Amino acid sequence: MFYSSSIEEEMKKFYNSLSEKDKRRYAAIEAQKLGWGGISYIIKLLGCTRNTIVRGIKELKELDEQTINDVRIRKKEEEEKVFFPPKLE
C-alpha cells in the first residue's frame, strides 16, 4: 500500500472527474511517481488497464515545451482585457 485509504478515495474521485486523455496522463504520472510496483498499484486503485498507463506515459513523453506552451485556457482577447476599478470619491 502506497497511500492511505482517505487519499486513495480522493484520487479515485478526481480520476473519475477527468476526461479520457487526462485519466491516462494522471494514471501515468501517479504510476511513475511511485516507482517499482506503481503501475500494478494504480491499475488496482483506479481500475484502469496497463495499456491505459503505458499509453499515458507515451503521451507524456511526446509532450514538449512547445506543446505545453500552445495550450491556452483563455482566448487571446480575454487576456488583453484590463480591469479598471471604479474611482472612489
Backbone as CSV, one residue per row, in Angstrom:
resi,resn,N_x,N_y,N_z,CA_x,CA_y,CA_z,C_x,C_y,C_z
1,MET,0.847,-1.184,0.000,0.000,0.000,0.000,0.890,1.243,0.000
2,PHE,0.668,2.122,-0.952,1.455,3.340,-1.061,0.783,4.525,-0.377
3,TYR,-0.536,4.627,-0.507,-1.271,5.767,0.037,-2.274,5.304,1.089
4,SER,-2.672,6.244,1.957,-3.702,5.928,2.954,-5.049,5.774,2.237
5,SER,-5.983,5.143,2.910,-7.290,4.900,2.283,-8.026,6.207,1.979
6,SER,-7.848,7.236,2.811,-8.531,8.509,2.542,-7.954,9.184,1.287
7,ILE,-6.655,9.101,1.102,-6.029,9.662,-0.099,-6.457,8.859,-1.323
8,GLU,-6.524,7.547,-1.193,-6.971,6.700,-2.303,-8.371,7.092,-2.763
9,GLU,-9.266,7.352,-1.820,-10.636,7.741,-2.169,-10.654,9.074,-2.917
10,GLU,-9.837,10.023,-2.477,-9.756,11.312,-3.167,-9.192,11.136,-4.575
11,MET,-8.201,10.280,-4.722,-7.610,10.014,-6.031,-8.645,9.411,-6.975
12,LYS,-9.451,8.482,-6.468,-10.488,7.858,-7.296,-11.525,8.877,-7.747
13,LYS,-11.959,9.746,-6.818,-12.946,10.774,-7.174,-12.387,11.707,-8.244
14,PHE,-11.145,12.124,-8.044,-10.518,13.021,-9.006,-10.378,12.342,-10.363
15,TYR,-9.893,11.112,-10.369,-9.698,10.348,-11.603,-11.003,10.232,-12.382
16,ASN,-12.086,9.950,-11.693,-13.382,9.781,-12.351,-13.966,11.083,-12.882
17,SER,-13.425,12.208,-12.456,-13.907,13.502,-12.952,-13.174,13.954,-14.214
18,LEU,-12.135,13.230,-14.611,-11.289,13.644,-15.732,-11.776,13.102,-17.070
19,SER,-11.326,13.747,-18.138,-11.569,13.247,-19.495,-10.696,12.005,-19.704
20,GLU,-10.952,11.253,-20.752,-10.170,10.035,-21.015,-8.679,10.338,-21.159
21,LYS,-8.359,11.392,-21.904,-6.954,11.770,-22.104,-6.302,12.114,-20.769
22,ASP,-6.992,12.897,-19.956,-6.438,13.296,-18.674,-6.344,12.123,-17.700
23,LYS,-7.279,11.168,-17.792,-7.197,9.959,-16.966,-5.916,9.190,-17.272
24,ARG,-5.616,9.025,-18.563,-4.392,8.314,-18.957,-3.161,8.998,-18.390
25,ARG,-3.124,10.301,-18.535,-1.945,11.055,-18.088,-1.827,11.075,-16.572
26,TYR,-2.942,11.202,-15.877,-2.915,11.196,-14.407,-2.444,9.836,-13.891
27,ALA,-3.003,8.767,-14.437,-2.603,7.423,-14.025,-1.117,7.199,-14.304
28,ALA,-0.643,7.686,-15.440,0.771,7.535,-15.809,1.672,8.273,-14.833
29,ILE,1.310,9.502,-14.502,2.125,10.285,-13.570,2.172,9.620,-12.204
30,GLU,1.004,9.185,-11.720,0.973,8.533,-10.407,1.806,7.252,-10.400
31,ALA,1.693,6.452,-11.451,2.449,5.201,-11.525,3.946,5.478,-11.562
32,GLN,4.353,6.455,-12.330,5.773,6.790,-12.416,6.288,7.368,-11.102
33,LYS,5.467,8.129,-10.453,5.842,8.745,-9.177,6.156,7.679,-8.120
34,LEU,5.420,6.580,-8.175,5.577,5.535,-7.170,6.754,4.605,-7.436
35,GLY,7.233,4.585,-8.657,8.376,3.723,-8.961,7.979,2.263,-9.078
36,TRP,8.864,1.373,-8.609,8.661,-0.062,-8.743,7.339,-0.471,-8.101
37,GLY,6.496,-1.173,-8.856,5.191,-1.621,-8.369,4.092,-0.587,-8.553
38,GLY,4.462,0.599,-9.022,3.490,1.684,-9.161,2.406,1.405,-10.176
39,ILE,2.783,0.813,-11.303,1.784,0.525,-12.347,0.742,-0.460,-11.825
40,SER,1.183,-1.526,-11.190,0.240,-2.523,-10.648,-0.672,-1.913,-9.594
41,TYR,-0.099,-1.084,-8.737,-0.877,-0.437,-7.680,-1.941,0.492,-8.269
42,ILE,-1.568,1.306,-9.240,-2.508,2.256,-9.843,-3.588,1.530,-10.640
43,ILE,-3.225,0.423,-11.297,-4.231,-0.379,-12.009,-5.311,-0.843,-11.038
44,LYS,-4.888,-1.373,-9.903,-5.847,-1.861,-8.899,-6.636,-0.710,-8.282
45,LEU,-5.945,0.384,-7.983,-6.589,1.509,-7.315,-7.623,2.202,-8.206
46,LEU,-7.227,2.535,-9.425,-8.095,3.327,-10.299,-8.963,2.484,-11.228
47,GLY,-8.677,1.191,-11.312,-9.476,0.326,-12.161,-9.194,0.513,-13.641
48,CYS,-8.014,0.995,-13.957,-7.653,1.176,-15.359,-6.803,-0.012,-15.821
49,THR,-6.430,-0.016,-17.073,-5.620,-1.112,-17.604,-4.159,-0.705,-17.719
50,ARG,-3.316,-1.688,-17.832,-1.887,-1.440,-18.047,-1.705,-0.626,-19.333
51,ASN,-2.489,-0.972,-20.353,-2.435,-0.244,-21.625,-2.711,1.247,-21.440
52,THR,-3.672,1.571,-20.578,-4.008,2.963,-20.304,-2.796,3.704,-19.754
53,ILE,-2.124,3.088,-18.799,-0.962,3.730,-18.178,0.198,3.829,-19.164
54,VAL,0.444,2.767,-19.903,1.536,2.775,-20.884,1.283,3.847,-21.941
55,ARG,0.040,3.947,-22.399,-0.293,4.975,-23.391,-0.134,6.373,-22.795
56,GLY,-0.530,6.531,-21.538,-0.358,7.818,-20.858,1.103,8.206,-20.726
57,ILE,1.950,7.241,-20.402,3.390,7.503,-20.298,3.933,7.943,-21.652
58,LYS,3.500,7.263,-22.696,3.944,7.606,-24.045,3.510,9.033,-24.407
59,GLU,2.267,9.369,-24.112,1.761,10.711,-24.410,2.554,11.778,-23.658
60,LEU,2.868,11.505,-22.400,3.623,12.475,-21.611,5.024,12.680,-22.169
61,LYS,5.637,11.615,-22.642,6.976,11.723,-23.221,6.956,12.520,-24.518
62,GLU,5.852,12.433,-25.249,5.742,13.137,-26.526,5.481,14.633,-26.357
63,LEU,5.020,15.014,-25.183,4.793,16.435,-24.940,6.147,17.144,-24.904
64,ASP,6.211,18.278,-25.511,7.420,19.083,-25.417,7.027,20.487,-24.977
65,GLU,7.990,21.321,-24.757,7.709,22.675,-24.287,6.777,23.437,-25.230
66,GLN,6.941,23.246,-26.517,6.099,23.952,-27.479,4.640,23.538,-27.310
67,THR,4.397,22.250,-27.165,3.036,21.753,-26.986,2.437,22.308,-25.702
68,ILE,3.201,22.287,-24.642,2.709,22.780,-23.358,2.392,24.266,-23.450
69,ASN,3.253,25.031,-24.098,3.049,26.471,-24.207,1.900,26.832,-25.141
70,ASP,1.550,25.976,-26.078,0.472,26.256,-27.021,-0.916,26.041,-26.426
71,VAL,-1.011,25.320,-25.328,-2.301,25.048,-24.714,-2.769,26.314,-24.008
72,ARG,-3.947,26.790,-24.382,-4.491,28.012,-23.794,-5.777,27.714,-23.046
73,ILE,-5.891,28.303,-21.890,-7.126,28.193,-21.115,-8.088,29.307,-21.547
74,ARG,-7.556,30.493,-21.719,-8.367,31.637,-22.125,-8.095,31.989,-23.575
75,LYS,-9.074,32.621,-24.170,-8.878,33.131,-25.526,-7.974,34.351,-25.455
76,LYS,-7.265,34.609,-26.515,-6.313,35.717,-26.557,-6.975,37.046,-26.184
77,GLU,-8.181,37.305,-26.679,-8.856,38.569,-26.400,-9.100,38.763,-24.901
78,GLU,-9.437,37.674,-24.207,-9.716,37.769,-22.775,-8.481,38.158,-21.986
79,GLU,-7.316,37.734,-22.440,-6.075,38.064,-21.746,-5.759,39.548,-21.859
80,GLU,-6.209,40.173,-22.942,-5.868,41.557,-23.190,-6.804,42.538,-22.477
81,LYS,-7.925,42.062,-21.953,-8.848,42.934,-21.246,-8.195,43.409,-19.945
82,VAL,-8.343,44.661,-19.665,-7.772,45.242,-18.457,-8.923,45.741,-17.599
83,PHE,-8.859,45.446,-16.340,-9.895,45.857,-15.420,-9.453,47.127,-14.699
84,PHE,-10.298,48.149,-14.757,-10.031,49.384,-14.034,-11.096,49.494,-12.962
85,PRO,-10.681,49.501,-11.702,-11.676,49.616,-10.633,-12.330,51.003,-10.645
86,PRO,-13.582,51.100,-10.171,-14.254,52.403,-10.151,-13.522,53.373,-9.202
87,LYS,-13.593,54.643,-9.539,-12.959,55.656,-8.689,-13.791,55.843,-7.440
88,LEU,-13.107,55.938,-6.337,-13.776,56.185,-5.059,-13.759,57.692,-4.800
89,GLU,-14.893,58.210,-4.476,-14.974,59.657,-4.242,-15.217,59.963,-2.811
